[in-house]
Amino acid sequence: MSAAEGPLVVGVDTSTQSTKALVVDSATGRVVASGQAPHTVSTGAGRESDPRQWWDALCQALSQCGDAAREAAAVSIGGQQHGLVTLDAQGDPVRPALLWNDVRSAPQARRLVEELGGPKTWAERTGSVPSASFTITKWAWLAEHEPESVRATRSVRLPHDYLTGRLTGQGTTDRGDASGTGWWASGTESYDEEILARVGLDPALLPRVVRPGEVAGTVRDSHDLPFSKGTLVAPGTGDNAAAAMGLGLRPGVPVMSLGTSGTVYAVSQHRPADPTGTVAGFADARGDWLPLACTLNCTLAVDRVAALVGLDREAVEPGTGVTLLPYLDGERTPNLPHSSGLLHGLRHDTTAGQLLQAAYDGAVHSLLGALDLVLDADADPSAPLLLIGGGARGTAWQQTVRRLSGRPVQIPEARELVALGAAAQAAGLLTEEDPAAVARRWNTAAGPVLDPVERDQATLTRIAGVLSDAAPLLERGADTR
């Protein structure tokens, strides 16, 4: 390992499918070592994972980093948002975690919105209208279906909180991840005790919300990781807030992330409150806000369509008449949690490649439909759209986003932006810098810019029309399961 110019830090991304760790030179942003290990997600009606797998995967990923991880002066955990982790008195999981893409709590989400004054009240109070993805709905589902699990629970955590807590022995979270629970009030930046009482959740079970720039704790004696005792542990945050830090985002710059889920977001200095529920009014990890819209079906859904038609994911062909709404796991944007995929306009001359392109179009349409709501009114409409996530490397994804957005598209060369953002947060503890400023110093957003092309409004209009006409059918999905 060549000599680093500054102290080493570790950034972690514990995502839906795996945990990744980067050891980064805090002075230059150079990745000096990395590791990755998988974990499993259940199939069927629910989406669950054993949190202990996340810890085992973290241990494996860090062991792959070798000596570099032992030299780290600070560490930060970025993680998948919304997941409900219930722990017993010994700190062990009561049951597998309910993940963000588990939509079984859709009835509880609807009931909670109605019982607490409707969407406008929720948006003004928490910044968001809770859908089946939000943690509060999962707790309500658990209380209704597994009361014995609720009775055994002595602490409630989010995925990144669980790993941070195992490092430090303390119960902490941050404002970015807390803002995705549904029980954190964005106006007061505190837990909303009335909402908690409504779902029967004792606030004493929740972690302390650590302020941006504050040390969450230090690595304790008893652990299986290569860190020295006393290594600083940053607050950590949710994956989208971590990626925003990893890009060094300034207010008004739009981001589209293409992964298992798809997201569009931008940093804002104004507290968001969208009563339609399309935009979640998340906080970022630095003190600003991160209005965000999320879809459940993105790269995995398109890859599934490619497999069904027997094509490589890049083997798209242009087409003008077929529409495919790839809602294979239900959908969050639009809010159709029990929907399934829908194909319209199939003809004798429709090709497999056109079906595949239609899947790309349907996935991107959902994200672009929310982009204008995410951006502040004074945002520059000609600013490049930053394209990140696993799909951002694919030509078919790039060209579909370019054609349907009409914007220039920039693809940052830096990979693993969630882990890089966590590393920037850890570095900020050492240098007392804003983590976004650290990332800008590392030049993480640098990458090629694809020039804009004329927006394909005809395709957007056709998809919107099919979605509108099919909405009653899609909404009836709950009755046929």
N, C-alpha and C positions, 0 to 999 in steps of 0.2 A: 504494500500500500504506500503510495507516494505521500509525502508530508502535506498535511492540511495547513491552510493559511490562518484558520481560526479554529475555535473549539468545535468539536463535532456534536451534532444533535441528531435525534431519531424522530422521524415522523412515521406514523402508522395509519393505514387505511384498513379498517375492519368492515368489509362490505358484505353484501348478501352471500356471495359465493366463496370468498377467500379473504385472508388477511395478508397485507403486504407491509413490509417495513423498509424504510430507506435510512441509511446513515449519510448525513449531509454535512459538508463543510459550511459552517455558518457564515464565513467570510465571503465565499464565492458562489454558494449554491451547488457546488459540484457534488454529485452523488458518488460516494466512495465505496458503498457496499449496499446490497439489497437482498431481500429474501421474500418468499411467498409460500403460503400453504393453504390448502382448501378446507372448507367445511361444508356440511350438507344441509339441505333444506328439504323439509317434508313435501310430499305431493298430495294431491287430493283436495278436499274442501278447504283445508287450512294451509298456511305457510309458517312453519315453525323451525327453530334451530335450538340446539342445546348450547347455552352460553359457554359451557366448559370447553366446547370445541373451539370457540374463539380464542380462549386462553392457550389451549394446546397449539393452535395455529400460530399465535403470536410467538410462543416459545420456539417453534420450528423456524419461523421466518427470521427471527433474530439470530438463531444459531447459524443460519446460512450466512449471516453478515460477518461472522468471525470476530477477530480482535477489534475491528472498528467499533462494534456496538459496545464493547467494554470500556472504550474511551469516551463515550458520550457524556456530555455535561448536563443535558436536558432531553426530555422526551415528551411527546404529545400524541394523543390518540384522536384520530378522526374516524367517525363511524356512521353506519347506516342509521337513518333517522327513524323515529316513531316507535321502534320495537319495544314491547313491554317485557321487562325482565323482573320477575318476582323472586325474591330471596327469602330464605328462612332465617331463624335466629343465628345460625352458624355461618350465614353468608352464602349458602349453597342454593342453587336454583330449585324452587318449588316444583316447577314444570318447565318444559321448553319455552323459549321466548316466542311470543306472537309477533311476527315480522310486519313490516310496513305494507307488504303486498298481500296480507291476509285480509280478505274482505268480508269475513263472516260477521263482522260487527256493523254491517250496513244498517240493519234495523235499529240498533242502539244509537247509531249516529243520527238517523232521522228523528228518533224520539227525543234525544237530547236537544237537538236544535229547536224542536217544537216546544219543549218544556221550559226552555230558558229564553223565551221571548222572540224566537225566530232568527233568521240569518243576520239581519242588521244588528241585533243586540250582540250576537256572538262576534261579529266582525269588529264592532266598536270596542268590545271588552277584551278579546284575546288577539285581535288582528286577523283571525281566520274563522271560517265556518267549518267546523269539523266534519270530515268525511270518514269513511271506514278505515282510512290509513292512520288516523290520529290515535295517539296512545290512549286518550280518555275513553274512546269508544271501545277499545280492546279491554280496558279495565271493566267497563260496564258489561261487556259480553262475558268476561270471566266471572263476574259476580253473579250473573244470571245462570250460567251453564256449569260453573265449577265453584260453587261457594266454599267447598272444602279447601281449594287452593287459595282463595282470598283469606280464609281464616288462618292459614298457615303462613301467610306473607308477613314479614317483619320489615322489609324495605323494598321499595320500588325504584327501578333504575332503567335508564336507556342503554342501548348497547355500548356506546363509548364510555358511559358512566361505570358500567360493570368492569371493564378492563382497567380504567383509571383507578377505581376503588381497589382492585386486586394489587395494583402497584403500590398505592399509598396507605391502604387500610382506612381511608376516609371516604365518606359519602359525599361526592361533589358532582356538579354538572356545570354547564355554562348557559348563557342566555340564548345562544344560537340554537342549541338542541332543545332547551326547555320550551322555546317558542313553538315547537311542533307537537307539544303534548295535548293542548287544549285546556290545560288547567293553569297556564301561566298567563297573567294579564299583561298585555303589552303596554297598556297605558301607565301602569304603576311599576312595571318590571318586577313583579312579585307573584307568588302563588295566589290564586283566587280561591279563598276559603269557602265561599258560597258554592262555587262550582264543585269543589272537592267534596263538600258535604252532600251535594246532590247525588254524587256517585258513590258515596260511602267510603271515601279515601282519606285517611288520617294524614294531615300534612306532615306529621312527625315521621312518616315512612319515606318522605321524599328527600333527595339530596340537597345540600346547600348549593346555591347558585353562585359560582365564583365569578368575580368581575374580570373584564378583559385586562390582561396584563398582570393579573394576580397569580401567584404560585398556588397550585392546588394542593401540593404536598411534596414530599420527597419519597424516593423509593425506600421501602421498609426492609427490614432484615430478611424476613421469610418470603422468599420468592424463588422462581425457577428461571429467572432471566439473567443475562450477562451484565446487568447494570450494577454499579457500585452503590452501596448504601449511601443515601444522601443525594443521589442524582435528582435534579429538579424535575418535577412533573407539572406540565402546563395544564390549563383547564380542559384542553381538547374541545371538540365541537362536533356537530353533525357534518355529514359528508359534503353537502352543498356549500355550507359556510366555509368549510376547509378548502374546497376547490376555489371559492372566491378569493380567499387569502392567498392560495397558491398562485393565482393569476395576478395578484396585486391589483385587483379591480378598483377603478375609480368610479364614482357615481355616474350612472347613465350608460355604461358600456354593456350591451346585451350579450348574454351567454346562452348557448344551447348545448346541453350535455346529452350525449347519446350513449346510454348504457342499458342495463336490464330495464330500468325506468328511463324515461326521457324527461328533462327539465328545461325550462327557460327561466332566467332570473337576471337581475341587475342589482347592484348596490344603490340604495337610495338614502337620502338624509331625512326623508319624510316617513313617518310611521304609517304603513299601509293598513287599509281596512276595506276590503272588497266584499260587499254584502251578497254578491252573486256566488261567492265561494270558489270562483275560478282561480283567483290568486290567493295564495296563502301568505299572510302577513308576517313572515318570519323575521326575527332579528338576525343580524350577522354576529360574528364572534368578536367584533372590534368596537362596537358601540353605535354603529349605523343599523340599517335595516336591509333586508334581502327579500323583497317581494318575489314570489316564485310560483310557477305553475308546473304541475307534475303529471305525467301520464304513466300508467302501469305497463303499457305495451310499447316496447321500442325495439332494441336490437334482437332480443330473443324471439319476439313475435315474428319479425321479418325473417329471421333465420329459420323459424319453423315453417313458414310459408315456402321458403326456398327448398327445404327438405321435402315438403309435401309434393312439390312439382318437379323434384329431382334435378334442381339446378344449383350451381354455385351461386353464392349470395351476390356476386357481381354481374350475373348474366341477365341483366334487365334489358327490355326492349321497349321503345316508346309505344304508347297506345293512347287512344283518345276517348274510348267509350266505357271502359270497365272501371268500377270503383270497388275497393276492398277496404273495409273498416276492420283493422286487425285487433279487435278487442278480445284477445284470447283468454285473458285473465280477468274479465270484467274491465271497467275503466274508471279512472278518477277524473280525467279531463277529456271529454265531458263526464259528468258524474253519473255513471251507469254501472254501478258495482256488480250487477248480476248479468250484464250483457255478454254476448259472445260475438265472434267474428261474423261479418256480414259481407257477402259478395253480390254485386248488382251489375248488370250490363253484360253478362257473359254471352258471347256469340260463337257461331261455328268457326269463325276465323280468329278468335282470340287465342293468342299464344301463351305458353307458359311464362315466357319472359315478360309479357305485358301484365300478367297476373302478379308477378313478382314486383314489377315497377309500381303497380297499384298499391301493393302493401307498403312500400316505401312512402308513396304519396299520402296514404291514409295516416301513417304514423306521424309524418312531418306536419300534415294539416292540423292535427290536434295541438301540436306545440306552437305553431305559428299563430293559431287562432287566439292564443293567450298572450302572445308577445306584446301587443300594443297595450294590454291591460297591466302588464308587468312594468313597462317603462313609464317614467314620469313624463308629463306633457312637454317638458322642455328638453327631452333627450334628443340627440342628433339623429334623425332618421337615416342619414347616410353613413353612420358609423359602422365599421365592419362588425359582423356578427361573429363572436368567438365560438368556434366549434370544438368541443372537447369530448372526452369519453372514448370508449372503445370504437364506437361507430365512426368517429371523426376521421379515422385513418382510411375508411372505405370510400372508394371513388363514387360508388352509387349513392351513398349517403351524402357526400359532398355536393354532387351535382343536383340531387333532389332538393336539398336545402337551398342551394344557390338559385335554382329555377323557380321554386315556390316562394322564396322570400324577396327576390329582386334586390337583395343587398350584396355588398362585398362580403366575402366569407374568409375569415382568418383562422388558420389551423396552427395553434401553438405547437412548437416542436417538443416542448417539455411533456413528458409522460407522467403518469401517477400524480396528478395534481392534488388529489385529496391528501396523499401522504406528504407531498411537498408543502402544502398549506399547513399541515400539522407541524412539519419541520420548521417552517417560518415562524409559527407561533412559539415553538420551543426556543428558537434563536432569539426572538424578541424578548424572552425572559432574561437572556444573558446580556443583550445589548441595550435593553430598555427602548426598543424601537417598536413602532406600529408594525405588526406582521406583514401587512400589505406592502409597506415601504421596504421591508426586508425582501419580499418576493420581487418587487420592481428592481431592486438592486441586483437581484439574481437574474433578471431579464427573462423570467419564465414565460411570458406571453409572446415572445418573439417567434415568428413563423411566417410561412408564405401566405399571401393574400390573394384570393381568387377574385377577379374583377366581377362586378355585378352583371347580370343578364336581365333581359326584360322579364318581368314577373308573369308567370303562367296563371293569370287570373281565371281563365276558363276552367282549368282543372280544380282550382280552389272552389269556384262557384258550384261545379258539378258535385264535388264531395259534400259541400255544405247542404246542397239540396237533397242528396240521398240521406244524409244524417237526419235532416229535419223530417223527411217523409217516414223514415224508419224508426224514429224515436219511440213511438208507442210500442212497437214490436220489441225494441231493445229493452225498454223499461219493464216489459212483461217477463223478462228472463227470470226474475225472482220466483215467479209462479210455476215455472217448469222445471226447477232443479229438484 
